[in-house]
Amino acid sequence: MVQPSDPTQQLSNIGSLAVNAPKSPHPRAEIIRAQIDRATSTDSRCFALVPGNPQSAAWRHPPISASASTPWLCWSGSLASQPFAPDPRNWMRVGQEAFQHWTERLAAECTAGSEGARPHAPCCAVLPHHAQLLSDLSGQMRLWHQYGSAGIGSVLHPAALIAPSMLRDLEDHLLRAFTMLGSRCILCILQDIEPVQHDGEIAEIRLVPWGSGQMPHALVERLLNEHVPAHIPLCVPGDPLPT
């Protein structure tokens, strides 16, 4: 996809998607409303998401500025032609080296562009997805350890980490996600999962609005209370996140 010369034109405010979300039973969902009500501008948006594949040569991100009040988000990308199509190269050495080089460049830009900002303030954050380069909790923890202090934030997005093979031990995977990232993330995104079958087998996981899928909702809400501090913004999108 050809990117516009001004990448800020592509920003999709995921806070605005939450306006139409079903009301969450969790009281901290009111944080969504607080985010939406904030004044917005080119440099100050409610967790704007830059769509596209960051591993594509055509992909561009917004300017990194110390004056930006909230970081922008992006996916980690893929070596596949379709950014969310599983590709074994994403989890092999070639894929992990590509992701390492990309994060090193991004961290250097964050460090240079955020001079004068408060110490360790994130300028951007990378969303995980089980089919992309940042595909699991181990990768997210490495990202946090290596680049958290350099301006790259972590996002707790449990549904996006769930691959078909993980459904049998779903509750264990969710417990690990909240335990490891709950206090380290800059944003928590709640979506639900809907297994999709092909030829009698679960072939993919579709992300759907919270409360409309097969997540163990009571467990997730309990883990949210126990592991995610109240100051962490919570987003419950009513529409699919931009890709």
C-alpha positions in Angstrom: 0.0 0.0 0.0 1.4 3.4 -0.9 1.7 5.7 2.1 0.9 9.4 2.0 3.8 11.8 2.3 2.4 13.0 5.6 2.1 9.9 7.8 0.0 11.8 10.4 -2.8 11.7 7.8 -3.0 8.0 8.3 -3.4 8.1 12.1 -6.5 6.2 13.3 -7.6 7.2 16.8 -8.5 4.0 18.5 -10.1 6.0 21.3 -12.8 7.0 18.8 -13.4 3.4 18.0 -14.2 2.8 21.7 -17.1 5.3 21.6 -19.2 2.7 19.9 -18.0 -0.2 22.1 -20.4 -2.1 24.3 -20.3 -0.9 27.8 -17.7 -2.8 29.7 -18.6 -4.1 33.2 -15.2 -2.9 34.4 -15.5 0.5 36.1 -12.1 1.6 34.7 -13.6 1.6 31.2 -14.5 5.2 32.1 -10.8 5.9 31.3 -11.8 5.5 27.7 -14.3 8.3 28.0 -11.7 10.5 29.6 -9.3 9.8 26.8 -11.9 10.6 24.2 -12.8 13.9 25.8 -9.3 15.2 25.7 -8.5 17.9 23.2 -6.8 16.4 20.1 -4.4 17.8 17.5 -1.8 16.5 15.1 0.7 16.1 17.9 -1.7 15.2 20.7 -4.1 12.3 20.1 -5.6 9.5 22.0 -3.3 6.6 21.2 -3.4 7.0 17.4 -2.5 3.9 15.5 -0.4 4.0 12.4 -1.6 1.2 10.1 0.4 -0.8 7.6 3.4 -3.1 7.7 6.4 -1.5 9.4 8.6 -4.0 7.6 7.6 -2.5 4.3 9.9 0.0 2.7 6.9 2.3 2.1 5.8 2.5 5.7 6.3 5.8 7.5 5.6 6.8 11.1 4.7 10.3 12.4 7.5 12.7 13.5 8.8 11.9 17.0 8.4 14.9 19.2 9.0 15.7 22.8 5.9 17.8 22.8 3.6 14.9 21.9 1.4 14.1 25.0 0.5 10.5 24.0 2.6 7.9 22.0 1.5 6.6 18.7 1.0 2.9 18.1 1.9 0.5 15.4 2.0 -3.2 14.6 5.3 -5.0 14.6 4.8 -6.1 11.0 5.5 -9.3 9.1 7.8 -10.7 6.3 4.7 -12.1 4.7 3.0 -10.3 1.8 -0.1 -10.0 3.9 0.7 -8.5 7.3 -1.4 -10.9 9.4 -0.9 -14.1 7.4 1.2 -16.6 9.3 4.8 -16.8 7.8 7.4 -19.2 9.4 10.1 -16.6 8.6 8.6 -14.3 11.2 9.6 -16.7 14.0 12.9 -17.8 12.5 16.3 -16.0 12.7 15.7 -13.9 9.6 12.5 -12.5 11.0 13.8 -11.8 14.5 16.9 -10.1 13.1 14.7 -7.9 11.0 12.6 -7.0 14.0 15.7 -6.3 16.1 17.2 -4.0 13.5 13.9 -2.2 13.1 13.5 -1.6 16.9 17.1 -0.5 17.2 16.5 2.2 14.5 13.2 3.2 16.1 14.7 3.4 19.6 17.5 5.7 18.2 14.9 7.9 16.6 12.9 8.1 19.9 16.0 9.0 21.8 17.0 11.7 19.4 13.5 13.1 18.8 12.3 13.1 22.4 15.2 15.2 23.8 13.7 17.4 26.6 10.8 15.1 27.4 10.4 13.6 30.8 12.8 10.7 31.4 11.8 7.4 29.9 8.6 8.8 28.4 7.4 6.5 25.6 7.1 8.1 22.2 5.6 5.0 20.6 4.4 1.5 21.4 4.3 -1.8 19.4 1.2 -3.9 19.4 1.7 -7.7 19.5 0.0 -10.3 17.3 0.6 -14.0 17.2 1.1 -14.0 13.4 3.6 -11.1 13.3 7.2 -10.5 14.4 6.2 -9.5 17.9 4.2 -12.7 18.5 4.5 -13.7 22.1 5.1 -12.7 25.7 8.8 -13.5 25.5 9.2 -11.1 22.7 7.3 -8.4 24.5 9.4 -8.8 27.6 12.6 -8.6 25.6 11.2 -5.4 24.0 10.4 -4.0 27.4 13.8 -4.8 28.9 15.9 -3.6 25.9 13.9 -0.6 24.7 11.4 0.4 27.3 13.8 3.1 28.7 14.5 4.2 25.1 11.0 5.3 24.4 9.3 2.2 23.0 6.3 1.2 25.1 4.6 -2.1 25.6 0.9 -2.8 25.0 -1.1 -5.5 26.8 -3.4 -6.9 24.2 -4.2 -10.5 25.4 -6.6 -11.5 22.6 -4.0 -10.6 19.9 -1.5 -13.1 21.4 -3.9 -16.1 21.2 -3.2 -18.5 18.3 -5.4 -21.5 17.6 -3.0 -23.9 19.3 -3.2 -21.9 22.5 -7.0 -22.3 23.1 -6.6 -25.5 25.1 -4.5 -23.7 27.7 -6.2 -20.3 27.2 -6.6 -19.4 30.9 -2.9 -20.1 31.6 -1.8 -17.9 28.7 -4.0 -15.1 30.0 -2.7 -15.4 33.5 0.9 -15.1 32.2 0.0 -12.1 30.0 -1.5 -10.1 32.8 1.1 -11.1 35.3 4.1 -10.2 33.1 2.8 -7.1 31.3 0.0 -5.7 33.5 2.3 -3.4 35.5 4.7 -2.7 32.6 2.3 -1.7 29.8 1.3 1.8 28.8 -2.1 0.7 27.4 -4.4 -2.3 27.8 -6.6 -3.3 24.9 -9.6 -5.6 25.5 -10.9 -7.5 22.5 -12.6 -10.9 22.3 -11.7 -14.0 20.3 -13.8 -16.0 17.8 -12.3 -19.2 16.6 -12.9 -19.8 12.9 -13.0 -23.3 11.5 -11.9 -24.6 8.1 -12.5 -28.3 7.2 -13.5 -29.1 10.8 -10.4 -27.6 12.4 -9.8 -24.2 14.0 -7.7 -22.5 11.5 -7.6 -18.9 12.8 -8.7 -16.6 15.6 -10.8 -13.6 14.7 -10.7 -10.5 17.0 -14.2 -9.3 17.9 -15.7 -6.7 20.3 -15.3 -7.5 24.0 -18.1 -9.6 25.3 -19.1 -11.1 22.0 -16.6 -14.0 21.8 -15.2 -16.9 23.8 -12.8 -15.2 26.2 -13.3 -16.2 29.8 -14.7 -12.7 30.7 -14.9 -13.1 34.4 -11.3 -14.3 34.6 -10.0 -11.4 32.4 -11.9 -8.8 34.4 -10.4 -10.3 37.7 -6.9 -10.3 36.2 -7.4 -6.7 35.0 -8.3 -5.7 38.6 -5.4 -7.6 40.1 -2.5 -6.8 37.7 -3.2 -3.6 35.7 -2.8 -0.4 37.8 -5.7 1.9 37.7 -3.8 4.7 35.9 -3.1 2.5 32.8 -5.6 3.5 30.0 -8.0 0.8 29.0 -9.4 0.6 25.4 -12.3 -1.5 24.5 -12.7 -1.1 20.7 -16.1 -1.6 19.2 -14.6 -1.9 15.7 -11.6 -3.8 14.4 -8.3 -2.0 14.9 -6.8 -0.5 11.8 -4.4 -2.7 10.0 
